[in-house]
């Protein structure tokens, strides 16, 4: 029988870290005739134990969530609760340090300290990084972009550790004027609103059933037709309309169009999803369509 050789970590006098040295186990006589190896006790951290048994550490959250203020909450306490800077919370909710919040109030919570940026026509990642004092590689990695050019008008980017430009605090977005007939309801009649205006100029529409058709609210070109979790959006579509306005359709059960395809108003582009746990539902509590408008007023907001 062979005695096993064990490693022991000892401080390095040169670099102040740990190095590996070979240590032989102690040998004890058992009943005067047999040898048994006795190993000094070792302590294993939860991280090391997780690696040994194949348990991965939880992946960092990347989706933007809504938080309902609870009794006793303050903006400082909420920022600490979610591990983000106070400015991050203020910027995302158009608040200032003198603002107060009340129970039930909905707040937008970013997954990391920084800011959001809605991509405008002609913008590049390098320009966006410069505006918000962010880093190009961090923006690409955090937003899971394939390259620096993988952005479209209306995309909402998270800028890790970015800041809000002073000019942005007072300027209001330029909204395209729309005729009353420009958009049709993207779900079948009746056009039932289940949640009013929330983050990023969006509303929720639903009859409470998955699998119902989703229509293009106006004619345009498909920018993205994406499958997967997608930071909580689930399967989703974005459409660029001729006037530069972008509409987005989240939590889709299935997608019936492709990127680059031209669609007409009223065309069926997808089937409604959102059932929790179903593929492509993303961060959803039930069957519905998250309908978002970038560059114009959301006509279904109340």
C-alpha positions in Angstrom: 0.0 0.0 0.0 1.3 3.5 -0.9 1.1 6.5 1.4 -0.6 9.5 -0.2 1.3 12.8 -0.6 -0.7 15.9 0.5 -0.3 19.6 -0.3 -0.2 22.3 2.3 -0.4 26.1 1.7 2.2 28.2 3.4 2.9 32.0 3.2 5.6 33.0 0.8 8.2 35.2 2.3 8.8 36.8 -1.1 5.4 37.8 -2.3 3.2 37.6 0.8 0.9 35.0 -0.8 0.5 31.3 -0.5 2.7 28.7 -2.2 2.3 24.9 -2.3 4.7 22.6 -0.4 4.7 18.9 -0.2 3.9 17.5 3.2 4.0 13.8 4.1 1.2 12.5 6.4 2.0 11.5 10.0 2.3 7.7 10.4 0.8 6.1 13.5 1.1 2.4 14.6 -2.3 0.7 15.0 -2.3 -2.1 17.5 1.5 -2.3 17.3 1.6 -3.9 13.9 -0.1 -1.8 11.2 0.6 1.7 9.9 -2.1 4.3 9.3 -1.7 7.7 7.7 -3.0 10.6 9.8 -3.6 13.8 7.9 -3.5 17.2 9.6 -6.9 18.8 9.6 -7.6 21.1 6.6 -10.3 23.8 6.2 -12.1 24.2 3.0 -13.9 27.5 2.0 -17.4 27.3 0.6 -16.0 28.5 -2.8 -13.5 25.6 -2.9 -16.1 23.1 -1.8 -18.4 24.4 -4.5 -15.7 23.8 -7.1 -15.0 20.3 -5.8 -18.7 19.2 -6.0 -19.4 21.1 -9.2 -21.7 23.8 -7.7 -21.2 27.1 -9.6 -21.5 30.4 -7.9 -24.7 32.2 -8.8 -24.5 34.4 -11.9 -24.6 38.1 -11.4 -28.0 39.7 -12.2 -28.0 41.7 -15.5 -31.7 42.5 -15.9 -33.4 45.8 -14.8 -36.1 45.2 -12.3 -38.9 47.1 -10.6 -39.0 47.4 -6.8 -42.1 48.3 -4.8 -41.1 50.6 -1.9 -41.8 49.1 1.5 -42.8 50.9 4.7 -39.7 52.4 6.3 -37.6 52.4 3.1 -35.4 55.4 2.2 -33.6 55.9 -1.1 -30.3 55.4 0.7 -31.4 52.1 2.2 -32.8 50.9 -1.1 -29.6 51.6 -2.9 -27.6 49.7 -0.2 -30.1 46.8 -0.3 -29.4 46.2 -4.0 -25.7 47.0 -3.9 -25.8 50.0 -6.2 -24.7 53.6 -5.7 -27.1 56.2 -4.5 -26.6 58.2 -7.8 -27.5 55.1 -9.8 -30.9 54.8 -8.1 -31.5 58.6 -8.4 -30.6 58.7 -12.1 -32.7 55.7 -13.0 -35.8 57.2 -11.4 -35.4 60.9 -12.1 -35.0 61.6 -8.3 -32.6 63.8 -6.3 -31.0 63.5 -2.9 -33.9 65.5 -1.3 -36.5 63.1 -2.8 -38.7 60.9 -0.6 -40.4 57.7 -1.5 -43.6 56.2 -0.2 -44.8 52.6 0.2 -46.0 51.0 -3.0 -44.1 53.4 -5.2 -42.4 51.5 -8.1 -38.6 52.2 -8.6 -36.4 51.0 -11.4 -33.4 49.1 -10.1 -30.3 48.6 -12.3 -28.2 45.4 -11.8 -25.0 47.4 -11.3 -23.9 50.9 -10.5 -24.0 53.1 -13.6 -26.6 54.5 -16.0 -28.7 53.4 -18.9 -28.4 54.9 -22.4 -30.9 54.7 -25.2 -29.1 54.4 -28.5 -29.8 57.2 -31.0 -29.3 57.3 -34.8 -25.7 57.5 -35.8 -24.3 56.8 -32.3 -21.3 54.5 -31.7 -20.2 52.6 -28.6 -17.1 54.7 -28.4 -19.2 57.9 -28.4 -21.6 56.5 -25.8 -18.7 55.4 -23.6 -17.2 58.9 -23.8 -20.5 60.6 -22.9 -20.9 58.5 -19.8 -17.2 58.0 -18.9 -17.6 54.3 -19.3 -15.3 51.7 -20.9 -16.0 50.2 -24.3 -15.0 46.7 -23.4 -17.2 46.7 -20.2 -20.2 48.0 -22.2 -19.8 45.3 -24.8 -19.4 42.6 -22.2 -22.2 43.6 -19.8 -24.7 44.1 -22.6 -23.7 40.8 -24.3 -23.0 42.5 -27.6 -21.2 40.5 -30.3 -19.1 43.5 -31.3 -18.8 47.3 -31.0 -21.1 47.6 -34.0 -23.8 45.4 -32.6 -26.2 48.2 -31.6 -29.4 49.6 -33.1 -31.6 52.7 -32.6 -33.6 52.3 -29.5 -31.4 49.7 -27.8 -31.2 50.3 -24.0 -27.6 49.8 -22.9 -26.4 49.6 -19.3 -23.1 51.5 -18.8 -21.2 49.9 -15.9 -20.0 52.6 -13.5 -21.1 55.3 -16.0 -22.3 58.7 -15.0 -25.2 60.9 -16.2 -24.0 64.0 -18.1 -25.0 67.3 -16.5 -26.9 68.3 -19.7 -29.1 65.2 -19.5 -30.5 66.2 -16.1 -32.4 69.1 -17.6 -32.9 68.2 -21.2 -36.1 66.4 -22.3 -36.1 63.8 -25.1 -37.2 64.8 -28.6 -40.4 62.9 -29.3 -41.7 62.4 -32.9 -45.2 63.7 -33.4 -47.5 60.9 -34.4 -50.9 60.8 -36.1 -53.6 59.1 -34.0 -53.7 56.3 -36.6 -49.9 55.7 -36.7 -50.1 52.8 -34.2 -52.7 50.1 -33.9 -52.9 48.0 -30.8 -50.5 45.1 -31.0 -52.9 42.6 -29.5 -56.4 41.6 -30.6 -59.5 43.6 -29.6 -60.3 44.6 -27.0 -56.9 46.3 -26.4 -56.7 45.5 -22.7 -54.1 47.4 -20.6 -52.9 45.3 -17.6 -50.1 47.6 -16.4 -49.7 51.3 -17.0 -46.6 53.2 -18.0 -43.5 51.8 -16.5 -39.7 51.6 -17.2 -38.6 52.8 -20.6 -42.0 54.0 -21.8 -43.6 50.6 -21.8 -47.1 49.2 -21.0 -48.3 45.7 -20.6 -51.2 44.4 -22.7 -53.0 41.1 -22.3 -56.2 39.0 -22.3 -54.6 36.6 -19.9 -53.9 33.9 -22.4 -50.6 32.8 -24.0 -50.4 31.9 -27.6 -52.5 34.8 -28.9 -51.3 36.7 -32.0 -49.0 39.8 -31.6 -49.3 42.3 -34.4 -46.9 44.9 -35.7 -48.2 48.2 -34.3 -46.9 50.0 -37.5 -45.0 49.2 -40.6 -41.2 49.0 -40.5 -38.1 46.8 -40.5 -37.3 44.1 -37.9 -34.0 45.2 -36.1 -33.8 42.3 -33.7 -35.6 39.0 -33.4 -34.0 37.5 -30.3 -34.5 34.2 -28.4 -33.6 33.4 -24.8 -33.5 35.2 -21.4 -32.1 38.4 -22.8 -31.8 40.2 -19.4 -35.4 39.4 -18.5 -37.0 40.4 -21.8 -37.3 36.8 -22.9 -37.9 36.2 -26.6 -38.3 39.7 -28.2 -38.6 41.8 -31.3 -37.7 45.4 -32.1 -39.0 47.2 -35.1 -37.6 50.4 -36.6 -40.3 52.5 -38.2 -39.7 55.0 -41.1 -39.9 58.1 -38.8 -37.1 56.7 -36.6 -39.4 55.5 -33.8 -38.7 52.0 -32.4 -41.3 49.6 -30.9 -40.4 46.6 -28.8 -42.3 43.4 -28.1 -41.2 41.3 -25.1 -42.1 37.9 -23.5 -43.0 36.1 -26.8 -43.9 32.5 -27.0 -42.7 32.3 -30.6 -41.3 34.7 -33.2 -42.6 34.6 -36.8 -40.3 37.1 -38.4 -36.6 37.4 -39.0 -34.1 40.3 -38.5 -34.0 42.6 -41.5 -37.5 41.6 -42.7 -39.9 44.4 -43.6 -43.3 44.1 -42.0 -46.6 45.9 -42.5 -49.0 47.3 -39.9 -51.2 44.6 -38.5 -49.0 41.8 -39.6 -48.7 38.9 -37.2 -45.1 38.9 -36.0 -45.3 36.6 -32.9 -47.4 34.8 -30.4 -47.9 36.1 -26.9 -45.9 34.4 -24.1 -44.9 35.2 -20.5 -46.0 32.1 -18.7 -43.5 31.8 -15.8 -41.0 29.0 -16.4 -41.9 28.6 -20.1 -39.0 29.0 -22.6 -38.6 32.6 -23.7 -40.8 34.1 -21.0 -37.9 36.0 -19.4 -38.7 37.8 -16.2 -42.5 37.6 -16.3 -45.3 36.8 -13.9 -48.0 35.8 -16.5 -49.1 35.8 -20.1 -48.8 39.3 -21.5 -47.1 41.5 -24.0 -44.6 44.2 -22.9 -45.0 46.9 -25.5 -42.4 49.6 -25.5 -42.0 52.8 -27.6 -38.7 54.6 -28.1 -38.8 58.1 -29.7 -42.4 58.9 -29.3 -45.3 58.8 -26.8 -46.7 55.4 -26.0 -50.3 55.8 -27.3 -51.6 53.1 -24.9 -50.3 54.6 -21.7 -52.9 55.9 -19.2 
